[in-house]
């Protein structure tokens, strides 16, 4: 839970530290605005991923379920600057599937906290494996990091890609290739393919 009073005080100190006057007209409300913003941006600390993934439905067969282009925004823990992009998740169910919005909520739960992309990718895959107990899962995240494009090396448009495979995706090159082939197809957000 975000302590808004501490955030307000920290923002006032930051404004003073960069040579601004926290009492000038344009900045008077800034500490309060930022405190409210951080309550929203860091809501993932209070999210229970198990709750999102607990609503399942029976499903026969072992078809790949792919949800792609899940847009997310997160904050880099190294510079507290945004990184944003898309997550793609595929899993092979073992008798049950989860509502599609729950996959997006799982991404949100991990994105809305101070993060690094590599850990976030792994956390999403681990949560799906733990809560859904599928045959396997693959998670791919593509993101642009403002800490790299706005400062430092200043390379706008650079995209970082991370991939985590678990279960049957780990040792099945055909499944992994199918996942990447489906990502490159223009289709709806949900694709089901029998393998």
Residue pairs with C-beta under 8 A, 6 or more apart in sequence:
1 45
1 46
2 35
2 38
2 39
2 42
2 45
4 35
4 36
4 38
4 39
5 35
7 31
7 34
7 35
7 38
8 31
8 32
8 34
8 35
9 31
11 22
11 30
11 31
11 34
11 35
12 22
12 31
15 21
15 22
15 27
15 30
15 31
16 22
20 27
21 27
22 28
22 30
22 31
40 112
41 73
41 75
41 112
42 75
42 112
42 113
42 114
43 112
44 108
44 109
44 110
44 111
44 112
44 113
45 112
45 113
47 105
47 108
47 109
47 112
48 109
49 106
49 109
49 110
49 127
49 131
50 127
50 131
52 102
52 105
52 106
52 109
53 98
53 102
53 106
53 127
53 128
53 131
53 132
54 131
55 98
55 99
55 102
56 96
56 97
56 98
56 132
57 96
57 97
57 98
57 99
58 95
58 96
59 93
59 95
59 96
59 97
60 95
61 194
62 92
62 93
62 94
62 135
62 194
62 195
63 92
63 93
63 192
63 193
63 194
63 195
64 90
64 91
64 92
64 175
64 178
64 179
64 182
64 191
64 192
64 193
64 194
64 195
65 90
65 91
65 92
65 93
65 97
65 190
65 192
66 88
66 89
66 90
66 179
66 182
66 183
66 190
66 191
66 192
66 193
67 88
67 89
67 90
67 100
67 103
67 104
67 189
67 190
68 86
68 88
68 89
68 182
68 183
68 189
68 191
69 86
69 88
69 189
70 86
70 87
70 88
70 89
70 103
70 104
70 107
71 84
71 85
71 86
72 84
72 85
72 86
72 87
72 107
72 108
72 111
72 141
72 143
73 82
73 83
73 84
73 111
74 82
74 83
74 84
74 110
74 111
74 112
74 113
74 115
74 117
74 120
74 143
75 81
75 82
75 83
75 113
75 114
75 115
76 82
76 83
76 114
76 115
76 116
76 145
76 146
76 147
77 114
77 115
77 116
78 116
78 147
79 147
79 151
80 114
81 145
81 146
81 147
81 150
81 151
82 146
83 115
83 117
83 143
83 144
83 145
83 146
83 147
83 160
84 143
84 144
85 141
85 142
85 143
85 144
85 159
86 141
86 142
86 143
87 107
87 121
87 124
87 139
87 140
87 141
88 139
88 140
88 141
88 142
88 179
88 183
89 103
89 107
89 124
89 128
89 137
89 138
89 139
89 140
90 137
90 138
90 169
90 179
90 182
91 128
91 132
91 134
91 135
91 136
91 137
91 138
92 134
92 135
92 136
92 137
92 167
92 168
92 169
92 175
92 195
93 132
93 134
93 135
94 132
94 133
94 134
94 135
96 132
98 132
100 189
100 190
103 128
106 124
106 127
106 128
107 124
110 120
110 123
110 124
110 127
111 120
117 141
117 143
117 145
117 160
117 162
118 162
120 141
120 162
121 139
121 140
121 141
121 162
121 163
121 164
122 164
124 139
124 141
124 164
125 137
125 138
125 139
125 164
125 165
125 166
126 166
128 134
128 137
128 139
128 166
129 137
129 166
129 167
134 167
135 167
135 168
136 165
136 166
136 167
136 168
136 169
136 170
136 172
136 175
137 165
137 166
137 167
137 169
138 163
138 164
138 165
138 166
138 169
138 175
138 176
138 179
139 163
139 164
140 161
140 162
140 163
140 179
140 183
141 161
141 162
142 159
142 160
142 161
143 159
143 160
144 156
144 157
144 158
144 159
144 160
145 158
145 160
148 154
148 155
148 158
149 155
149 156
149 157
149 158
150 156
165 176
168 175
169 175
169 176
169 179
174 195
175 195
178 193
178 195
182 191
182 193
185 191
